């Protein structure tokens, strides 16, 4: 008879929980000591049996028994594979759930177009993603508004788009699964693009002496939703002289206002001034 008759798998279980003791037992009709070749998606190794009477007991190393997935095995005697099959190791949902969460981008623009995405991966303590359809609760807080939604895991993750609001501010996002809360993550809603604005000027004297200074000031720069635009937005003032020469001065906004200074000419002139936030907004023209 073939040597396969000498070895028989005694273990009935086909599935095991990650982190538990995973043992495969074979009965043997001879005194041979075969080896067990095992491999999973993390690697492979060969293990020797513990022999008791007519039994061969193979204990899986913890590196293999902690990882969920298919574990293939092959019983090898005299360099030939005598029996082969596989077992499945399942995520251990009885252990404490650990939540990995990712949120990005961390800054978005006010309005109803932009969004951040939250991705949540609930795992067991051995870093195995929990089974499909695990419930994940996602909490959002913006100003005084708190909302919760439930998502189910699919392809190892649960995810949700966190939509921007019309007001600038921070959205706090956290998730919850199997009694475990994730860290709180933040995405900042920055004001949208500035809208057109008004400029004015201020000067102590109107002499063309190359010495006096005129200050050009914007009205408060707002986006379409009434948010004060972000500090540091550059406003450029274009000045066209009587001779059609172009002079420029620029300033950055603080609390929505930009103030730029420019030196008077040393001969009589008339200036037409217009302000720009390049490519986004412009002002009226003043003379």
CORHUJO-V64376 format. One line per field, one symbol per residue. ss: DSSP state (H for helix, E for strand, L for the rest). phi: phi as a letter, one per 30 degrees, with the letter a starting at -180 (. if undefined). Layout:
ss=???
phi=???
This chain:
ss=LLHHHHEEELLLLLEEELLLLLEEEEEELLLLLLEEEEEELLEEEEEELEEELLEEEEELLHHHHLLLEEEEEEEEELLEEEEEEEEEEELLLLLLLEEEEEEELLEEELLLLLEEEEEEEEELLLLLELLLLLEEEEEEEELLEEEEEEEELELLEEEEEEELLLLLEEEEEEEEELLEELLLEEEEEELLLELLELEEEEELLLLLLLLLEEEEEELLLEELLLLELLLLLEEEEEEELLLLLEEEEEEELELLELEEEEELLLLLLLLEEEEEELLLEEEEEEL
phi=.ddeddbbdcdcecbbdeicdcbccbcbcbcdbdcccbabdclbabbcdccbhccccccdddeddccdkdcdbbdcbhibdcbbabbcccecdddddcccbbbaddbbcekccdaccccbbdbddcidedeeiddbcccbbbhcccbbbcbcdbhibcbadcddcdcdlcccbbbbahiccdddcbbcccedddcebccbbbadbcdccibdbcccbcdddbddciddddejddccccccdedidccbbbacdbhjcbbbcbdddcbeabcccbcbceibabcdccc
